[in-house]
Amino acid sequence: MVQDFIAAIDIGGTKIAVAIGTQKGEIVARSLLRTDVALSPDAVVSGLLETLETLAGIEGGRLAAVGIGCPGPLDFERGGLPRAAEHA
C-alpha cells in the first residue's frame, strides 16, 4: 500500500523550506531551496513540484495535500504576491 504524505512549503525572501510528513505529523523528509527572484512564478512552482515529488518518491509514497505559507496576501486572479512583506 502506498503511503499518503502531507507536504508543507514555506516561501520566504531568501529561502523556501519544503517538508513532507505522515498524516500523524511525523516529518519524514525536508529540503531547503534558495529563493531565486529572477525565476518566473511558473518556474518556481515547477521546481517545488519536482522537489515534492522527489521527496515523496524517495519515501515510497504520494502527496495527498499541500499547505503553503508566504510573506503577504495572494492575488489569485493575477497569480502573485502584490504586496509581499519587505525584510531587512
HELIX and SHEET records of a PDB file:
HELIX    1   1 PRO A   41  ILE A   58  1                                  18    
SHEET    1   A 4 ILE A  27  ARG A  34  0                                        
SHEET    2   A 4 LYS A  15  GLY A  21 -1                                        
SHEET    3   A 4 GLN A   3  ILE A  11 -1                                        
SHEET    4   A 4 GLY A  61  GLY A  69  1                                        
END                                                                             
